Amino acid sequence: MKKDIHPNYNEAVIRCACGNEIQTRSTVKEMHVNTCSSCHPFFTGQAKFIDTEGRVDRFKKRFAEGMY
């Protein structure tokens, strides 16, 4: 390896908007994110599938008729 061309790899803190802090290692000492695994709806189980335009029903209806 060449000397003095690689960035320093130190301990880092990732801070979320919800207040959660994650300790890791990075070339950047501090990072700020909007969502993390503690507050993201997919990971917390609050995610809901919303079919606003009825696409699922149209798909089922169209292919149910054509299969028989």
N, C-alpha and C positions, 0 to 999 in steps of 0.2 A: 504494500500500500504506500501511496505517496503521503508524505507528511504535510500537515497544515492545509489540506484542501477539504477535509471533511468537517461538517458542522458538529458542534458539541451536542451530545445526546444525554440530556439530564432529566431529572424528575420534573413532571409537569402536572398541572391541575386543570381539569376541564370543569367549568362552571356552567350550569344550566340556568335558564330563566326561572325555573321552579325552585331553585335553591340547592339542588343536589350538586355535590362535588365528587368528581372521580379522580383518583390519583393514578397516574400512568407515567410513561416516559416518552419524551419527544424532543425535537430540536427547538420547539417553541415552549417557553416556560408556562404560559397561561393562555387558555382558550375560553371563549364564551360561545355557547350554543343556545338555540331557542327551545329545542326539545331533546329529551334524553329517554332512556329506556324506563325511567321512573314515571314520566308524565306523558309519554306518547300513547295515544288511544289504542294502537295495535298491541302494545305490550301490556297495558293495564286491563285489557278485556272490555273496554268501553267502545270499541269500534263497532259500528253498525253498518250493514249494507243497506243503502237506500236506492230503491229503483224508482226514480222520480218520473221517468217517462214511460214506464210499463214495458221496457224492452225485454225483460225476462219473460213476461206473460206473452208478448207477441212472438218471441222465439219458440216458446213451448207450444203455442197454438199453431203456428205455421208448420212445425216439424211433426206434431202429433197427427195432423191431417194428412200429411204426405207419406207417412210411414205405413198406413193401413189401407 
